[in-house]
């Protein structure tokens, strides 16, 4: 699972991390995912494959 929440500490909450412990933080300013190709590849490496489900 990935989130795209603004990284501003006043808007960032950890409530989701209590439910889903391995959340990939993809967001940047304003919640727009500024990860680029490298960040998206890093995100896809954390996704489970069909064999891991």
N, C-alpha and C positions, 0 to 999 in steps of 0.2 A: 504494500500500500504506500502511496506517496501523497504528501500534502503539498499544497501550494499556498501557504499562508504567509502573509507579510512577516518578515523577520524582526520587525519592531517588537521589542520586549514587552511593550504595553498591550499589544494585540496577540502576542504568542501565549497560548495556554498549553498546559501539559495534560489536560483531561483526556485527550485522545490517546496519549501514550499509556495511560492506565488500562485502556481497553485493548489496544493493539500495540504491543511493546516494540515492534520493529518497523516504525514508520520512517520512510525515507523523506527527508526534508528537501523538497524540490523548489520551493518558493523563493522569491527575491523581493525587491521593492514593490509594494502594492499588491503582493500576492501573484505577480506575473512570473511564470517559471523561466528564469534566466539561466537555466542550467546549460544550454547549448548541447552540442553533440556529445561532448565528453561527459557532461552530467547525466544526460539521458542514457548513455551507455552504462554508466555506473548504476543507475536505477535499474536497468534491465538485468544487470548481473545479480541483483538482489531478489528478482522475481523467481518464484518456484517454477520448476519445469513440470511437465505432466507426470513424470515419474516421482516427483517429490510431493505431489498433492495427496 
